[in-house]
């Protein structure tokens, strides 16, 4: 009986020893795996391609892991408002950047205008639609041939908001009220045209030029809408987030922005 009790104690001690060794080993592995800093970036969907390359170059140089959440600027702003705070927020609209700032999330003075874009009218690549001049003499309704006009939802998609401003500038917005096909973000608005589900769409030039399935048939005059300005905001400050925030506006990043058609 005594031997049996002794064996139980010995076994129990052995289990504790193994557990302690495992914990120590696990702790070392965890330390090793966290040697690389990690930051989260919320960014406008229209930045998907350029941001991917910017992140690749930044991660290699800075030994940092960047996790992204790409969506419409308005959707991201609402997520931040509801508590999903990233390290860096990049908006395609001053309005949404200012909104996040008004909520007290932006660390001052870390708020930069980093890039510019243009607004264009696109059609499927194989469409017979010819290039046209966008001015007050143009009538879009006959060009739609009873179909829909793909745009980002003006309620929360900056590209849709800019589209609305241009359409209102020419007096077309109300006339086209039965023809809109609103999308959750500008990339989706582009995809609808790529798939031939809409004969025309209004998107950013950079997205249109990256697509092999659409063609640009017109450019909206700059005076018809507010400047399309991308704004970066620092929401959490640490070495990695501060470095990334500064990198995307640096001279080193300028060639990448230019490669994807953005102006600075």
C-alpha positions as CSV (number, residue, x, y, z in Angstrom):
1,X,0.0,0.0,0.0
2,X,2.8,2.3,0.9
3,X,4.6,1.5,-2.4
4,X,1.4,2.2,-4.3
5,X,1.1,5.6,-2.6
6,X,4.8,6.3,-3.3
7,X,4.3,5.4,-7.0
8,X,1.4,7.9,-7.3
9,X,3.5,10.6,-5.8
10,X,6.4,9.9,-8.1
11,X,4.1,9.9,-11.2
12,X,2.5,13.1,-10.1
13,X,5.9,14.8,-9.7
14,X,7.0,13.5,-13.1
15,X,3.9,15.0,-14.8
16,X,4.6,18.4,-13.1
17,X,8.3,18.3,-14.3
18,X,7.3,17.5,-17.9
19,X,4.6,20.3,-17.8
20,X,7.2,22.7,-16.5
21,X,9.7,21.8,-19.2
22,X,7.0,22.1,-21.9
23,X,6.0,25.5,-20.6
24,X,9.6,26.6,-20.7
25,X,10.1,25.3,-24.2
26,X,6.8,26.8,-25.3
27,X,7.7,30.1,-23.8
28,X,11.0,30.2,-25.8
29,X,9.2,29.3,-29.0
30,X,6.7,32.1,-28.4
31,X,9.5,34.6,-27.9
32,X,11.2,33.5,-31.1
33,X,7.9,33.8,-33.1
34,X,7.3,37.3,-31.8
35,X,10.7,38.7,-32.7
36,X,9.0,40.2,-35.8
37,X,6.7,43.1,-34.9
38,X,3.2,43.0,-36.2
39,X,0.9,45.9,-37.2
40,X,-2.6,46.1,-38.7
41,X,-3.5,48.5,-41.5
42,X,-7.1,49.4,-42.6
43,X,-7.0,50.8,-46.1
44,X,-9.3,51.8,-49.0
45,X,-10.0,48.9,-51.4
46,X,-8.6,51.0,-54.3
47,X,-5.2,50.7,-52.7
48,X,-5.1,46.9,-52.9
49,X,-2.4,46.5,-55.5
50,X,-0.1,49.4,-54.6
51,X,-0.3,48.7,-50.9
52,X,0.6,45.1,-51.5
53,X,3.9,46.1,-53.0
54,X,4.5,48.8,-50.5
55,X,4.0,46.3,-47.7
56,X,6.3,43.7,-49.3
57,X,9.2,46.2,-49.5
58,X,8.5,47.5,-46.0
59,X,8.3,44.1,-44.4
60,X,11.7,43.0,-45.9
61,X,13.4,46.2,-44.8
62,X,11.8,46.6,-41.4
63,X,11.3,43.0,-40.2
64,X,7.7,43.8,-39.6
65,X,4.5,41.7,-40.4
66,X,1.7,43.9,-41.8
67,X,-1.9,42.6,-41.6
68,X,-4.4,44.4,-43.9
69,X,-8.1,44.9,-43.9
70,X,-9.2,46.3,-47.3
71,X,-12.7,47.8,-47.8
72,X,-14.5,51.0,-48.5
73,X,-13.2,53.9,-46.5
74,X,-16.6,54.5,-44.9
75,X,-16.9,50.8,-43.9
76,X,-13.5,50.9,-42.3
77,X,-14.3,54.1,-40.4
78,X,-17.4,52.5,-39.0
79,X,-15.4,49.5,-37.9
80,X,-12.9,51.8,-36.1
81,X,-15.8,53.6,-34.5
82,X,-17.1,50.2,-33.2
83,X,-13.8,49.3,-31.6
84,X,-11.8,47.6,-34.4
85,X,-8.8,50.0,-34.1
86,X,-5.9,49.4,-36.4
87,X,-2.4,50.9,-36.1
88,X,-2.8,52.8,-39.4
89,X,-5.9,53.9,-41.3
90,X,-5.6,55.0,-45.0
91,X,-8.7,56.6,-46.4
92,X,-9.6,57.5,-50.0
93,X,-11.5,60.4,-48.7
94,X,-10.7,63.4,-46.5
95,X,-14.3,63.2,-45.2
96,X,-13.8,59.7,-43.6
97,X,-10.3,60.5,-42.4
98,X,-11.7,63.6,-40.7
99,X,-14.6,61.6,-39.3
100,X,-12.2,59.1,-37.6
101,X,-10.2,62.1,-36.4
102,X,-13.3,63.7,-34.9
103,X,-13.9,60.5,-32.8
104,X,-10.5,61.0,-31.2
105,X,-8.7,58.0,-32.7
106,X,-6.0,59.9,-34.7
107,X,-2.7,60.7,-33.0
108,X,-1.7,64.2,-33.9
109,X,0.1,65.4,-35.9
110,X,0.2,62.1,-37.7
111,X,-2.2,62.7,-40.5
112,X,-0.8,62.9,-44.1
113,X,-2.2,63.4,-47.6
114,X,-0.2,60.8,-49.5
115,X,-1.6,60.3,-53.0
116,X,-4.1,61.6,-55.7
117,X,-6.3,59.8,-58.2
118,X,-8.7,60.5,-61.1
119,X,-12.2,59.4,-61.8
120,X,-13.0,57.7,-65.1
121,X,-15.9,56.1,-67.0
122,X,-15.2,52.5,-68.0
123,X,-16.8,49.9,-70.3
124,X,-16.1,46.2,-70.9
125,X,-13.0,45.6,-73.0
126,X,-14.9,44.1,-75.8
127,X,-17.6,46.8,-75.8
128,X,-18.3,48.8,-78.9
129,X,-18.4,52.0,-76.8
130,X,-16.0,54.5,-78.2
131,X,-14.0,57.1,-76.2
132,X,-16.0,60.2,-75.5
133,X,-15.7,63.6,-74.0
134,X,-17.4,64.0,-70.7
135,X,-19.0,67.4,-70.7
136,X,-22.5,69.0,-70.4
137,X,-23.5,67.9,-73.9
138,X,-23.2,64.2,-73.0
139,X,-26.3,62.1,-72.3
140,X,-25.4,58.8,-70.5
141,X,-28.9,57.3,-70.6
142,X,-28.8,56.2,-74.3
143,X,-25.3,54.8,-73.8
144,X,-26.7,52.5,-71.0
145,X,-29.2,51.0,-73.4
146,X,-31.7,50.3,-70.6
147,X,-29.1,48.7,-68.4
148,X,-27.3,49.9,-65.2
149,X,-24.5,52.2,-64.3
150,X,-22.1,50.6,-61.8
151,X,-20.8,52.9,-59.1
152,X,-19.7,52.6,-55.5
153,X,-22.4,53.2,-53.0
154,X,-22.2,57.0,-52.4
155,X,-23.3,56.5,-48.8
156,X,-20.0,55.0,-47.7
157,X,-17.7,54.5,-50.8
158,X,-15.6,57.5,-51.6
159,X,-15.5,56.6,-55.4
160,X,-19.3,56.6,-55.3
161,X,-19.3,59.9,-53.5
162,X,-17.0,61.4,-56.1
163,X,-19.1,59.9,-58.9
164,X,-22.3,61.5,-57.4
165,X,-20.5,64.9,-57.2
166,X,-19.6,64.7,-60.9
167,X,-23.0,63.5,-62.0
168,X,-24.6,66.3,-60.0
169,X,-22.2,68.8,-61.5
170,X,-23.5,68.0,-65.0
171,X,-27.1,67.7,-63.8
172,X,-27.3,64.0,-64.4
173,X,-27.7,62.5,-61.0
174,X,-31.4,62.6,-60.6
175,X,-32.0,61.7,-64.2
176,X,-30.1,58.5,-63.7
177,X,-31.8,57.5,-60.4
178,X,-33.4,54.4,-62.0
179,X,-30.1,53.2,-63.5
180,X,-27.6,52.9,-60.6
181,X,-26.1,49.6,-59.5
182,X,-24.4,50.6,-56.2
183,X,-21.4,48.4,-55.0
184,X,-19.9,47.9,-51.6
185,X,-16.5,49.3,-52.8
186,X,-14.9,50.6,-55.9
187,X,-13.2,47.2,-56.7
188,X,-16.6,45.6,-56.8
189,X,-18.0,48.4,-59.0
190,X,-15.1,47.6,-61.4
191,X,-15.7,43.9,-61.3
192,X,-19.4,44.3,-62.3
193,X,-18.2,46.0,-65.5
194,X,-15.4,43.4,-66.0
195,X,-18.1,40.6,-65.9
196,X,-20.3,42.5,-68.4
197,X,-23.1,42.9,-65.9
198,X,-23.1,46.7,-66.6
199,X,-22.2,48.4,-69.8
200,X,-20.6,51.4,-68.0
201,X,-19.1,52.1,-64.6
202,X,-17.4,55.0,-62.7
203,X,-14.2,54.0,-60.9
204,X,-10.7,55.3,-60.2
205,X,-8.2,55.5,-63.0
206,X,-5.7,53.4,-61.1
207,X,-8.1,50.5,-60.8
208,X,-9.2,50.7,-64.4
209,X,-5.6,50.8,-65.7
210,X,-4.8,47.7,-63.7
211,X,-7.7,45.7,-65.3
212,X,-7.3,43.8,-68.6
213,X,-11.1,43.4,-68.8
214,X,-12.2,47.1,-69.1
215,X,-11.3,50.1,-71.1
216,X,-11.4,53.8,-70.1
217,X,-13.9,55.6,-72.3
218,X,-13.9,59.0,-70.6
219,X,-12.3,61.0,-67.8
220,X,-14.3,63.2,-65.5
221,X,-13.0,66.8,-65.4
222,X,-11.3,67.6,-62.1
223,X,-13.6,70.5,-61.5
224,X,-16.6,68.2,-61.5
225,X,-15.7,66.6,-58.1
226,X,-13.6,67.3,-55.1
227,X,-9.9,66.3,-55.3
228,X,-9.5,62.5,-54.8
229,X,-7.0,62.6,-52.0
230,X,-5.8,59.6,-50.0
231,X,-5.1,60.3,-46.3
232,X,-3.1,58.2,-43.9
233,X,-3.7,58.4,-40.2
234,X,-1.7,56.9,-37.3
235,X,-4.0,55.5,-34.6
236,X,-1.5,53.5,-32.5
237,X,2.1,54.6,-32.0
238,X,4.9,52.2,-31.8
239,X,8.2,51.8,-33.6
240,X,6.7,49.6,-36.4
241,X,3.5,51.6,-37.0
242,X,5.4,54.9,-37.0
243,X,7.9,53.6,-39.4
244,X,5.2,52.3,-41.8
245,X,3.3,55.6,-41.5
246,X,6.4,57.5,-42.5
247,X,7.5,55.0,-45.2
248,X,4.3,55.3,-47.3
249,X,5.0,59.0,-47.8
250,X,8.7,58.8,-48.2
251,X,10.9,59.3,-51.3
252,X,11.6,55.5,-51.2
253,X,7.9,54.7,-51.7
254,X,7.3,57.3,-54.5
255,X,8.3,55.0,-57.4
256,X,5.8,52.4,-56.3
257,X,3.0,54.9,-56.1
258,X,3.9,56.1,-59.6
259,X,4.1,52.6,-61.0
260,X,0.4,52.1,-60.1
261,X,-0.7,55.4,-61.6
262,X,-1.1,57.5,-58.4
263,X,0.0,61.1,-58.3
264,X,1.7,62.6,-55.3
